[in-house]
Structures are given as structure tokens and as C-alpha cells.
Amino acid sequence: MKVVAIIQARMGSTRLPGKVLKKISGIPAIEILLARLSHSELIDEICVATSHNTENDVLCDVVEKLGYYVIRGSKTDVLQRFWDAADATSADIIVRITGDCPVVDPKLVDKVIELYLKADVDYASNIDPPTFPDGLDVEVFGRRSLEAANLGAQSDFDREHVTPFIRNGNFKKLNLRNVQDTSELRLTLDEPEDLKLLQNVFDRFQPDIKFSYEKIEKLLLSNPRLTETNHTHKRNKGANMGTGQKLWQRAKKAIPGGNMLLSKRSEMHLPDNWPSYFSKTSGCSVWDLDGKHYYDYHLMGVGTNLLGYSHPEVDEAVLQVIKDGNMSTLNAPEEVSLAEKLIELDPWAGMVRFARSGGEANAVAIRIARAASGRDGVAVCGYHGWHDWYLSANLSDDDKLAGHLLPGLSTAGVPKSLKGNVHPFNYNDLSHLSKLVLENDIGVIKMEVIRNVEPSDDFLQRVRRLATDKKIVLIFDECTSGFRECFGGLHKKYGVYPDIAVYGKTLGNGYAVSAVVGREEIMQSAQSSFISSTFWTERIGSAAALRALEVMENVKPWETAIKVGFKVREIWTETADANGLDISVSGLPALSSYSFASKNALAYKTLITQEFLKRGYLAGTILYASNAHDTTKFDEYAAILDNVFKLIADCENGQSLNNLLDGPICHAGFKRLN
């Protein structure tokens, strides 16, 4: 009976790339593992099974130079890779070791092999349940069991993790238990903190690298401070996480906050279980890094893709730019055509400046408006980005901007000298705005045309008259609302025209471009202030916007988005009523949201996202409707919502939420991530 140890190893770890070649005491982890395992008395041969990916070439070179056999196979179908390795080595008995277990103990391995041989079972291990430290995992099974698993396992999880089909199936199994349960100790190599702990362990025993697991246990149990390095990482956490979730954990260590957009933080949706990253998109479909498909009935790129993801005509225009060249010493002609097209859309305007994000464009608009009015004071209503000019409103009060979309926006890093320049006012409250104008040196009024509620008592018209009478520059921030209800800004619907309008999000249908459109006499003030940036002149954004506008003019996506919005609002309200729930629906039809009148509102939002995700939907309490949303999916969407609302109704009637949520409650606003 030939006993073969197959070490499952790869370079492409999501949380700790290249971990198997990370050096511990100057020696690659895989070399330490092989050196320790080679002292097993019952193993006849050792081989390493890795994937065909070129990133593993260096691993193969190291292993082969050490004199060990390498078998290469599928990256994702590790079970098939194991079968190929067992077949290539003519193995009768397979010992499964993973490459992230450099301190595997040969004597412990032999104990598990002996257990398997003496008990006449199909599978033996020391992990079910675990009583040894994480990182000393040993699994032993016969060729027939592996063959049965390879033929019978269907799920991606079973094929990636090799043995679940055997462990959970109708096989005879035995487990080796430790004398003392030390399963809380972590000796695996899966996180940067694990590497630090292992380095500390090997430093204690240098130059010996073949010390027993008992010595490691004794060291760690008598020096608990050593384990503080990696104790927060849970056992088998990686096996239960998707690739995107693992990458998000890495991202938070390398990028403050994890990413560059608050709305896309996993903690804003489903802290421990959100897919986090995508591999491709089409229409209203998104695929994560594991190839799982989701229907996006939620943010649609945070409102950027009104035409749907990967629109072929827009993408074609961008691909042509990439082919011809995106940047040069000379200017891109598309920006002239785009400026002329936007002026055509807004005949009240005369000139345009471009940027690449909404926050930038809003900052440009404020600079131009202040230069034109000659006054620093700004009255704001709505959300206008992250720049100092806007966040300075919170210098005067702890959270004056709380009612303007996002609560808890910190002013850390915003110069305190800006205090008193920006004054928030409430929507539909002209008296509040008038008072601000009367008491402050207001030169600019900046507002969203609509965020959550319709204007009342000719509010927009009266704001326009106030701005005109007081010679104040009126800016409409249409980054979110633009093109969602008509071809251009939402102000067209109400027949109220600003001095400046700011467009973003939908303008390039997913490509970075934003525009500041304004009256010529106002926009000329840009000439008296330095407003300049290299990448505002790149070509992709302008080309994408031109083609997106052309497509929008033909297909009128706002008409579909409005219909979709009204339909989903109907589903929300009818389903809530059927389950006795009190919800409030708000926003534009094409950008609708709902909320619960409950102290558990945030937990309910988390539950909704969780349950929809399980059924293949990215969803929450908001929908950026698009031209790509398939109305035939609404029956399924409504059925899922009904199931979740039933759970919420039970909670409102006293049932505990604790057993319903699979992880923490999502965040409501800005919150520091550690």
C-alpha cells in the first residue's frame, strides 16, 4: 500500500500572495514544510500539487530543485488536481497537507496514518472536530474514497476544498483528538499576522526547524502574548469566504478605508459576506471573482450606468479611443464636440468645463461661482462630495450635513479657518434660506434639484428669484439626478434654470467624466482662477459621454428607468402592507428608496441584503433603476422580498434578530474602518 503525501500549494493566495515562498528564518515556508514532512516514517512519497497558472512557475522551480515531484492541474478544481496527482504517483493512500501548514509535524502525521490503517476506515483526520492548533491539519483517505469524491462532487466548494464530499458523505470516518484542546492556537500561514507569529516561533528554536508540535504548544501556552499577533483570525475563515471577501480584508490593510468610495465599502452592505469585487458585467448582471452571477437591483455602479453595464455602443467608442490613443501633448477633439452638445441640451448655458468625477466638478463649480460673485459664503442643500469647501459646513456644528444624505462626515484634515463659509439649509424651507442670505455674505446657492421629496409651493422658482434678486450664483448639482427623468438635467422638468449645472455619474455610462455647464458670463470667471488638471484632458471620458448621449437620445433610457422605479415602489409598498410593515418610500421614481419606521431599521436593511444575496441579487433599500433592468425578474424579486418582509414582521412582533443575521449589521454613514 503506497502512501503518498500530496501538498496542495499555490502562489495566488488572496490574503497573503506568495505565502508558500514567504521566508521564515530565511527559509521559504514550502521548504520548511517539505523538510519537516520528509521525516515521516510512514509516507513513501511526497509531491506538490499546484495549478497551471504561470504565477506558480517559481514555486515549481523551488520544489523540483529540492528533489520533489510536482503535478500541475486546474486552479479551481483542486479535487481533480488531487486525483491526477494520486494517479500519477500510483498512490493507494493519500495524505492531504496544505501548503499553508509549514509546521506540520511528521509524528502527528504518522499517528493519523496509523489510525487510518488500524481502524479500517475510509477517512481519518485530526480536524473533525479540531482539537489541535490550526496549521497542524492532517487528512488521510484511500484511493477509492478520492475517486468517489472526484466522480460525485458537484459544487464548486466541494471541488475547491477536496474533502468536504468525503467528510460529509456516507463514508467511515475517525478523528484523532489532542490530549488537550488547543484548537484556538493558530499556526497556519494565511495572513500577514500569521507570518509574524511563525517567525517568532522559529526564532525561539533556531537553528532547529524540526521541533515538535508539543514544544510549540508549550511555548504559546506559556507565552500568551505571542498569540496576540494573529488571534483575531478565525479557524477556516478562508474556506467560508469568497475570493472578493478575502481581497477586501487585504484591501483594508493596504488602502485606508479599503477603497475610494464610501458607498462601495462592504460594511455599507453586508460587512462579512458582501462579494466586494467584480470580474465582469453586462446589462444589469454582475459576476464576482468566483464567477457567481448576481442581478444588480441595487446601485448599478452607484448610479453611473443608466444604459446598463458594458453597453456595447459606448464600449465600442472607448475601445476605438484606446486603439487610437487616449492621451497626447495635443488636445482631444471630442471635448469640443461634447461641450457643444451640452450647450445644445442647455440653451440657457454658454460654456462648459470638464472634470472626471462629481466631487471634482462640484469643487470647480464652487470656485467659478465664488470668483463670479466675489463672495465666499455658500448656502448648500444636498450632498456635494468630499472636498474641503463642503465638509467645512460641519466645522460650525458636529453634524450639520447629517440631513444631506450622509451622517457622520468627519472634518479631520479640513482647515478650521474655513469655518463659517458654508451654511446648510433645508429643502422646501425658503425662510431658512432667506435668513441665511440675510445674515451671511452668501454669494453662491448650491443645491440638488430633488433628493428625496418633491418641491412644494414653487420652492425652486422662489430660490431662483431670490438668487437673481441678491445677485447670487445658483448652482444645481445634477450629478445624481441628471438624465434620470429627461434628456439633461432635472431642472428642465420644472422649468427653472440655474447659472451653473453640474453633471456626472450617468454622463459617461460608467466611464469617468463630469461637466460644469454654465452661463457664459459666469463661466468666464474660470479664467481668473487657476483650475487645471492633466487627466481632465484625457480622451476616454469625452468619447464615452458623446456616444452615451447619442444612445440616450435614441433610446430614452429615463422612460424605462421611471417605469421600473414605479414598479419597484409598488412592490415595496404592497409587500410591506401585506406583512403589516410601516415603510416610507422616497426619492425620484428612477432613484427610489425606502426605510423602516423601526429602531431595528439598519438591521432589517442588512437582513434584506443578506437574503437577496443568497438568491443571486445585489439588493438593499435603494434602487438606481436603469434601461437594462428586466421587468420579467420582478415576480422573483417580489417573492424574495415577501419572504424577507415576513421575517421582519416576525421580528417586529418580538422574534429575535440574532438568529437571522449571518454577520454584523451594516453601517449607516461614514465610519472609520480598522
C-alpha positions, 0 to 999 in steps of 0.5 A, a space after each residue: 500500500 503506497 502512501 503518498 503525501 500530496 501538498 496542495 500549494 499555490 502562489 495566488 493566495 488572496 490574503 497573503 500572495 506568495 505565502 508558500 515562498 514567504 521566508 521564515 528564518 530565511 527559509 521559504 515556508 514550502 521548504 520548511 514544510 517539505 523538510 519537516 514532512 520528509 521525516 515521516 516514517 510512514 509516507 513513501 512519497 511526497 509531491 506538490 500539487 499546484 495549478 497551471 497558472 504561470 504565477 506558480 512557475 517559481 514555486 515549481 522551480 523551488 520544489 523540483 530543485 529540492 528533489 520533489 515531484 510536482 503535478 500541475 492541474 486546474 486552479 479551481 478544481 483542486 479535487 481533480 488536481 488531487 486525483 491526477 496527482 494520486 494517479 500519477 504517483 500510483 498512490 493507494 493512500 493519500 495524505 492531504 497537507 496544505 501548503 499553508 501548514 509549514 509546521 506540520 509535524 511528521 509524528 502527528 502525521 504518522 499517528 493519523 496514518 496509523 489510525 487510518 490503517 488500524 481502524 479500517 476506515 475510509 477517512 481519518 483526520 485530526 480536524 473533525 472536530 479540531 482539537 489541535 492548533 490550526 496549521 497542524 491539519 492532517 487528512 488521510 483517505 484511500 484511493 477509492 474514497 478520492 475517486 468517489 469524491 472526484 466522480 460525485 462532487 458537484 459544487 464548486 466548494 466541494 471541488 475547491 476544498 477536496 474533502 468536504 464530499 468525503 467528510 460529509 458523505 456516507 463514508 467511515 470516518 475517525 478523528 484523532 483528538 489532542 490530549 488537550 484542546 488547543 484548537 484556538 492556537 493558530 499556526 497556519 500561514 494565511 495572513 500577514 499576522 500569521 507570518 509574524 507569529 511563525 517567525 517568532 516561533 522559529 526564532 525561539 528554536 533556531 537553528 532547529 526547524 524540526 521541533 515538535 508540535 508539543 514544544 510549540 504548544 508549550 511555548 504559546 501556552 506559556 507565552 500568551 502574548 505571542 498569540 496576540 499577533 494573529 488571534 483575531 483570525 478565525 479557524 477556516 475563515 478562508 474556506 467560508 469566504 469568497 475570493 472578493 471577501 478575502 481581497 477586501 480584508 487585504 484591501 483594508 490593510 493596504 488602502 485606508 478605508 479599503 477603497 475610494 468610495 464610501 458607498 462601495 465599502 462592504 460594511 455599507 452592505 453586508 460587512 462579512 459576506 458582501 462579494 466586494 469585487 467584480 470580474 465582469 458585467 453586462 446589462 444589469 448582471 454582475 459576476 464576482 471573482 468566483 464567477 457567481 452571477 448576481 442581478 444588480 437591483 441595487 446601485 448599478 455602479 452607484 448610479 453611473 450606468 443608466 444604459 446598463 453595464 458594458 453597453 456595447 455602443 459606448 464600449 465600442 467608442 472607448 475601445 476605438 479611443 484606446 486603439 487610437 490613443 487616449 492621451 497626447 501633448 495635443 488636445 482631444 477633439 471630442 471635448 469640443 464636440 461634447 461641450 457643444 452638445 451640452 450647450 445644445 441640451 442647455 440653451 440657457 448655458 454658454 460654456 462648459 468645463 470638464 472634470 472626471 468625477 462629481 466631487 471634482 466638478 462640484 469643487 470647480 463649480 464652487 470656485 467659478 461661482 465664488 470668483 463670479 460673485 466675489 463672495 465666499 459664503 455658500 448656502 448648500 442643500 444636498 450632498 456635494 462630495 468630499 472636498 474641503 469647501 463642503 465638509 467645512 459646513 460641519 466645522 460650525 456644528 458636529 453634524 450639520 450635513 447629517 440631513 444631506 444624505 450622509 451622517 457622520 462626515 468627519 472634518 479631520 484634515 479640513 482647515 478650521 479657518 474655513 469655518 463659517 463659509 458654508 451654511 446648510 439649509 433645508 429643502 422646501 424651507 425658503 425662510 431658512 434660506 432667506 435668513 441665511 442670505 440675510 445674515 451671511 455674505 452668501 454669494 453662491 446657492 448650491 443645491 440638488 434639484 430633488 433628493 428625496 421629496 418633491 418641491 412644494 409651493 414653487 420652492 425652486 422658482 422662489 430660490 431662483 428669484 431670490 438668487 437673481 434678486 441678491 445677485 447670487 450664483 445658483 448652482 444645481 448639482 445634477 450629478 445624481 439626478 441628471 438624465 434620470 427623468 429627461 434628456 439633461 438635467 432635472 431642472 428642465 422638468 420644472 422649468 427653472 434654470 440655474 447659472 451653473 449645472 453640474 453633471 456626472 455619474 450617468 454622463 459617461 455610462 460608467 466611464 469617468 467624466 463630469 461637466 460644469 455647464 454654465 452661463 457664459 458670463 459666469 463661466 468666464 470667471 474660470 479664467 481668473 482662477 487657476 483650475 487645471 488638471 492633466 487627466 481632465 484632458 484625457 480622451 476616454 471620458 469625452 468619447 464615452 459621454 458623446 456616444 452615451 448621449 447619442 444612445 440616450 437620445 435614441 433610446 430614452 433610457 429615463 422612460 424605462 428607468 421611471 417605469 421600473 422605479 414605479 414598479 419597484 415602489 409598488 412592490 415595496 409598498 404592497 409587500 410591506 402592507 401585506 406583512 403589516 410593515 410601516 415603510 416610507 418610500 422616497 426619492 425620484 421614481 428612477 432613484 427610489 428608496 425606502 426605510 423602516 419606521 423601526 429602531 431595528 431599521 439598519 438591521 432589517 436593511 442588512 437582513 434584506 441584503 443578506 437574503 437577496 444575496 443568497 438568491 443571486 441579487 445585489 439588493 438593499 433599500 435603494 434602487 438606481 433603476 436603469 434601461 437594462 433592468 428586466 421587468 420579467 425578474 420582478 415576480 422573483 424579486 417580489 417573492 424574495 422580498 415577501 419572504 424577507 418582509 415576513 421575517 421582519 414582521 416576525 421580528 417586529 412582533 418580538 422574534 429575535 434578530 440574532 438568529 437571522 443575521 449571518 454577520 454584523 449589521 451594516 453601517 449607516 454613514 461614514 465610519 472609520 474602518 480598522 
